Amino acid sequence: LGERAVSVSAGAVHNLALAADGALWSWGWGGYGKLGHGNIQNQLLPKKIEALAGQRVVAVSAGGYHSFALTAGGGVWSWGLGEHGRLGHGDDQNQLLPKKVEALAGQ
């Protein structure tokens, strides 16, 4: 990581690591976009999720085929497999990049 990790979360086939500076890193199987890099490529080493640059992530969760991040301002972000509405965006669409869950904005 090049940074001190303060939290990790292991999904079925991918992992997330939260760095002390609030940056989020992911690696593993990239199917459904659950790594948050804008594609479905696998990552054999941790890679910073650039889409969350400028956001200070404070908590993470890696699901079976999707991921969540909570930012310091209270924003909830999700990405990966959207089946059954699991990402909270009001649809079943997969998300290749972190997307803010608007239904929770300001809550």
MARVOKOL-372487 format. One record per atom (N, C-alpha, C): atom name; residue number from 1; x, y, z. Coordinates in steps of 0.1 Angstrom, whole numbers. Example, Ala and Ser with C-alpha at 12.3 -4.5 7.8 and 13.67 -1.06 7.14 Angstrom:
<'N' 1 <132 -57 78>>
<'CA' 1 <123 -45 78>>
<'C' 1 <132 -33 78>>
<'N' 2 <128 -22 71>>
<'CA' 2 <137 -11 71>>
<'C' 2 <129 0 79>>
This chain:
<'N' 1 <8 -12 0>>
<'CA' 1 <0 0 0>>
<'C' 1 <8 13 0>>
<'N' 2 <20 12 6>>
<'CA' 2 <28 24 8>>
<'C' 2 <22 33 19>>
<'N' 3 <11 29 25>>
<'CA' 3 <5 36 36>>
<'C' 3 <2 26 47>>
<'N' 4 <0 31 59>>
<'CA' 4 <-4 22 70>>
<'C' 4 <-19 19 69>>
<'N' 5 <-22 6 69>>
<'CA' 5 <-36 1 68>>
<'C' 5 <-42 2 82>>
<'N' 6 <-54 7 83>>
<'CA' 6 <-61 8 96>>
<'C' 6 <-73 -1 97>>
<'N' 7 <-77 -6 85>>
<'CA' 7 <-89 -15 85>>
<'C' 7 <-88 -23 72>>
<'N' 8 <-93 -36 73>>
<'CA' 8 <-94 -44 61>>
<'C' 8 <-108 -51 61>>
<'N' 9 <-112 -55 49>>
<'CA' 9 <-125 -63 48>>
<'C' 9 <-123 -73 37>>
<'N' 10 <-126 -86 40>>
<'CA' 10 <-125 -96 30>>
<'C' 10 <-138 -101 25>>
<'N' 11 <-140 -100 12>>
<'CA' 11 <-152 -105 6>>
<'C' 11 <-150 -120 2>>
<'N' 12 <-159 -125 -7>>
<'CA' 12 <-157 -139 -11>>
<'C' 12 <-144 -141 -20>>
<'N' 13 <-142 -131 -29>>
<'CA' 13 <-131 -132 -38>>
<'C' 13 <-123 -119 -40>>
<'N' 14 <-126 -109 -31>>
<'CA' 14 <-118 -97 -32>>
<'C' 14 <-117 -91 -18>>
<'N' 15 <-108 -81 -17>>
<'CA' 15 <-104 -75 -4>>
<'C' 15 <-103 -60 -6>>
<'N' 16 <-106 -53 6>>
<'CA' 16 <-104 -39 7>>
<'C' 16 <-95 -36 18>>
<'N' 17 <-87 -26 17>>
<'CA' 17 <-79 -21 28>>
<'C' 17 <-80 -6 28>>
<'N' 18 <-83 -1 40>>
<'CA' 18 <-84 13 43>>
<'C' 18 <-71 18 49>>
<'N' 19 <-65 29 42>>
<'CA' 19 <-52 34 47>>
<'C' 19 <-55 45 57>>
<'N' 20 <-45 48 65>>
<'CA' 20 <-46 59 76>>
<'C' 20 <-49 72 70>>
<'N' 21 <-46 75 57>>
<'CA' 21 <-49 88 51>>
<'C' 21 <-63 88 45>>
<'N' 22 <-71 78 47>>
<'CA' 22 <-84 77 42>>
<'C' 22 <-86 72 27>>
<'N' 23 <-74 68 21>>
<'CA' 23 <-75 62 8>>
<'C' 23 <-79 48 9>>
<'N' 24 <-86 43 -2>>
<'CA' 24 <-91 29 -2>>
<'C' 24 <-84 21 -13>>
<'N' 25 <-80 9 -10>>
<'CA' 25 <-73 0 -19>>
<'C' 25 <-81 -13 -21>>
<'N' 26 <-80 -19 -32>>
<'CA' 26 <-87 -32 -35>>
<'C' 26 <-79 -41 -43>>
<'N' 27 <-81 -54 -42>>
<'CA' 27 <-75 -64 -50>>
<'C' 27 <-83 -77 -50>>
<'N' 28 <-80 -86 -59>>
<'CA' 28 <-86 -98 -61>>
<'C' 28 <-94 -100 -74>>
<'N' 29 <-105 -107 -74>>
<'CA' 29 <-112 -109 -86>>
<'C' 29 <-121 -97 -89>>
<'N' 30 <-119 -92 -102>>
<'CA' 30 <-126 -79 -105>>
<'C' 30 <-140 -80 -111>>
<'N' 31 <-145 -92 -112>>
<'CA' 31 <-159 -94 -118>>
<'C' 31 <-169 -85 -112>>
<'N' 32 <-178 -80 -120>>
<'CA' 32 <-189 -71 -117>>
<'C' 32 <-184 -57 -113>>
<'N' 33 <-171 -54 -114>>
<'CA' 33 <-166 -41 -111>>
<'C' 33 <-164 -39 -96>>
<'N' 34 <-165 -50 -88>>
<'CA' 34 <-165 -48 -73>>
<'C' 34 <-151 -43 -68>>
<'N' 35 <-141 -41 -76>>
<'CA' 35 <-129 -35 -71>>
<'C' 35 <-129 -20 -72>>
<'N' 36 <-138 -15 -80>>
<'CA' 36 <-140 0 -81>>
<'C' 36 <-131 7 -90>>
<'N' 37 <-124 0 -99>>
<'CA' 37 <-115 6 -108>>
<'C' 37 <-120 10 -122>>
<'N' 38 <-133 8 -124>>
<'CA' 38 <-139 12 -137>>
<'C' 38 <-139 0 -147>>
<'N' 39 <-135 -11 -143>>
<'CA' 39 <-134 -23 -152>>
<'C' 39 <-137 -36 -144>>
<'N' 40 <-135 -47 -151>>
<'CA' 40 <-137 -60 -144>>
<'C' 40 <-124 -68 -144>>
<'N' 41 <-113 -61 -145>>
<'CA' 41 <-100 -68 -144>>
<'C' 41 <-96 -72 -130>>
<'N' 42 <-90 -84 -129>>
<'CA' 42 <-85 -88 -116>>
<'C' 42 <-73 -80 -113>>
<'N' 43 <-70 -79 -100>>
<'CA' 43 <-59 -72 -94>>
<'C' 43 <-51 -81 -85>>
<'N' 44 <-39 -84 -89>>
<'CA' 44 <-31 -93 -81>>
<'C' 44 <-24 -87 -69>>
<'N' 45 <-23 -73 -69>>
<'CA' 45 <-18 -65 -58>>
<'C' 45 <-28 -54 -55>>
<'N' 46 <-27 -49 -43>>
<'CA' 46 <-36 -38 -39>>
<'C' 46 <-34 -26 -48>>
<'N' 47 <-45 -20 -53>>
<'CA' 47 <-45 -8 -61>>
<'C' 47 <-55 2 -55>>
<'N' 48 <-50 14 -55>>
<'CA' 48 <-58 25 -49>>
<'C' 48 <-70 28 -58>>
<'N' 49 <-82 30 -52>>
<'CA' 49 <-94 33 -59>>
<'C' 49 <-95 48 -61>>
<'N' 50 <-90 52 -73>>
<'CA' 50 <-89 66 -76>>
<'C' 50 <-102 73 -77>>
<'N' 51 <-113 66 -79>>
<'CA' 51 <-126 73 -80>>
<'C' 51 <-130 79 -67>>
<'N' 52 <-124 75 -56>>
<'CA' 52 <-127 80 -42>>
<'C' 52 <-116 90 -38>>
<'N' 53 <-107 94 -47>>
<'CA' 53 <-98 105 -43>>
<'C' 53 <-105 117 -40>>
<'N' 54 <-101 124 -29>>
<'CA' 54 <-107 136 -24>>
<'C' 54 <-118 133 -14>>
<'N' 55 <-121 120 -12>>
<'CA' 55 <-130 115 -1>>
<'C' 55 <-122 109 10>>
<'N' 56 <-125 112 22>>
<'CA' 56 <-118 105 33>>
<'C' 56 <-127 93 37>>
<'N' 57 <-123 81 33>>
<'CA' 57 <-130 69 37>>
<'C' 57 <-127 66 52>>
<'N' 58 <-137 63 59>>
<'CA' 58 <-136 59 74>>
<'C' 58 <-140 45 77>>
<'N' 59 <-147 38 68>>
<'CA' 59 <-151 25 70>>
<'C' 59 <-154 18 57>>
<'N' 60 <-152 5 56>>
<'CA' 60 <-153 -3 44>>
<'C' 60 <-160 -16 47>>
<'N' 61 <-166 -22 37>>
<'CA' 61 <-172 -35 38>>
<'C' 61 <-171 -42 24>>
<'N' 62 <-165 -54 23>>
<'CA' 62 <-165 -61 11>>
<'C' 62 <-175 -72 12>>
<'N' 63 <-185 -72 3>>
<'CA' 63 <-196 -82 3>>
<'C' 63 <-191 -93 -6>>
<'N' 64 <-200 -102 -9>>
<'CA' 64 <-197 -113 -18>>
<'C' 64 <-192 -108 -32>>
<'N' 65 <-200 -99 -38>>
<'CA' 65 <-197 -94 -51>>
<'C' 65 <-199 -79 -52>>
<'N' 66 <-198 -72 -41>>
<'CA' 66 <-200 -58 -41>>
<'C' 66 <-192 -52 -29>>
<'N' 67 <-191 -39 -29>>
<'CA' 67 <-183 -32 -19>>
<'C' 67 <-190 -19 -14>>
<'N' 68 <-188 -16 -2>>
<'CA' 68 <-193 -3 4>>
<'C' 68 <-182 5 11>>
<'N' 69 <-183 18 10>>
<'CA' 69 <-174 27 18>>
<'C' 69 <-182 38 24>>
<'N' 70 <-179 41 36>>
<'CA' 70 <-185 53 43>>
<'C' 70 <-174 64 44>>
<'N' 71 <-178 76 41>>
<'CA' 71 <-168 87 41>>
<'C' 71 <-170 95 53>>
<'N' 72 <-160 103 56>>
<'CA' 72 <-160 112 68>>
<'C' 72 <-172 121 69>>
<'N' 73 <-177 125 58>>
<'CA' 73 <-189 134 57>>
<'C' 73 <-202 127 58>>
<'N' 74 <-202 113 60>>
<'CA' 74 <-214 106 62>>
<'C' 74 <-219 100 49>>
<'N' 75 <-212 102 38>>
<'CA' 75 <-216 96 25>>
<'C' 75 <-214 81 24>>
<'N' 76 <-224 74 19>>
<'CA' 76 <-223 59 16>>
<'C' 76 <-221 57 1>>
<'N' 77 <-211 50 -2>>
<'CA' 77 <-207 47 -16>>
<'C' 77 <-208 32 -18>>
<'N' 78 <-213 28 -30>>
<'CA' 78 <-213 13 -33>>
<'C' 78 <-209 11 -47>>
<'N' 79 <-205 -2 -50>>
<'CA' 79 <-201 -5 -63>>
<'C' 79 <-200 -21 -64>>
<'N' 80 <-201 -26 -77>>
<'CA' 80 <-200 -40 -79>>
<'C' 80 <-214 -45 -84>>
<'N' 81 <-217 -57 -80>>
<'CA' 81 <-229 -64 -85>>
<'C' 81 <-242 -57 -80>>
<'N' 82 <-250 -53 -89>>
<'CA' 82 <-262 -45 -85>>
<'C' 82 <-275 -54 -83>>
<'N' 83 <-274 -67 -86>>
<'CA' 83 <-285 -76 -86>>
<'C' 83 <-294 -74 -73>>
<'N' 84 <-307 -74 -75>>
<'CA' 84 <-316 -74 -64>>
<'C' 84 <-316 -60 -56>>
<'N' 85 <-310 -50 -63>>
<'CA' 85 <-310 -37 -57>>
<'C' 85 <-300 -35 -45>>
<'N' 86 <-291 -45 -44>>
<'CA' 86 <-282 -45 -32>>
<'C' 86 <-273 -33 -31>>
<'N' 87 <-271 -25 -42>>
<'CA' 87 <-262 -13 -41>>
<'C' 87 <-269 -1 -35>>
<'N' 88 <-283 -1 -35>>
<'CA' 88 <-290 10 -30>>
<'C' 88 <-293 21 -39>>
<'N' 89 <-291 19 -52>>
<'CA' 89 <-293 30 -62>>
<'C' 89 <-307 29 -69>>
<'N' 90 <-316 20 -64>>
<'CA' 90 <-329 20 -70>>
<'C' 90 <-330 12 -83>>
<'N' 91 <-320 4 -86>>
<'CA' 91 <-320 -4 -98>>
<'C' 91 <-312 -17 -96>>
<'N' 92 <-310 -24 -106>>
<'CA' 92 <-303 -37 -106>>
<'C' 92 <-290 -36 -113>>
<'N' 93 <-285 -24 -117>>
<'CA' 93 <-273 -22 -125>>
<'C' 93 <-261 -24 -117>>
<'N' 94 <-251 -31 -124>>
<'CA' 94 <-238 -32 -118>>
<'C' 94 <-231 -18 -119>>
<'N' 95 <-222 -15 -109>>
<'CA' 95 <-215 -3 -109>>
<'C' 95 <-200 -6 -109>>
<'N' 96 <-193 -1 -120>>
<'CA' 96 <-178 -4 -121>>
<'C' 96 <-170 6 -113>>
<'N' 97 <-176 17 -108>>
<'CA' 97 <-170 27 -100>>
<'C' 97 <-178 30 -88>>
<'N' 98 <-172 34 -77>>
<'CA' 98 <-180 38 -65>>
<'C' 98 <-191 49 -69>>
<'N' 99 <-203 47 -64>>
<'CA' 99 <-214 56 -67>>
<'C' 99 <-220 59 -54>>
<'N' 100 <-223 72 -51>>
<'CA' 100 <-229 76 -39>>
<'C' 100 <-243 71 -38>>
<'N' 101 <-247 66 -26>>
<'CA' 101 <-261 61 -24>>
<'C' 101 <-269 74 -20>>
<'N' 102 <-276 79 -30>>
<'CA' 102 <-283 92 -28>>
<'C' 102 <-295 91 -18>>
<'N' 103 <-301 79 -17>>
<'CA' 103 <-312 78 -7>>
<'C' 103 <-307 80 7>>
<'N' 104 <-294 79 10>>
<'CA' 104 <-289 81 23>>
<'C' 104 <-282 94 25>>
<'N' 105 <-282 102 15>>
<'CA' 105 <-275 115 15>>
<'C' 105 <-283 124 25>>
<'N' 106 <-276 130 34>>
<'CA' 106 <-282 139 44>>
<'C' 106 <-290 132 55>>
<'N' 107 <-289 119 56>>
<'CA' 107 <-297 112 66>>
<'C' 107 <-288 111 79>>
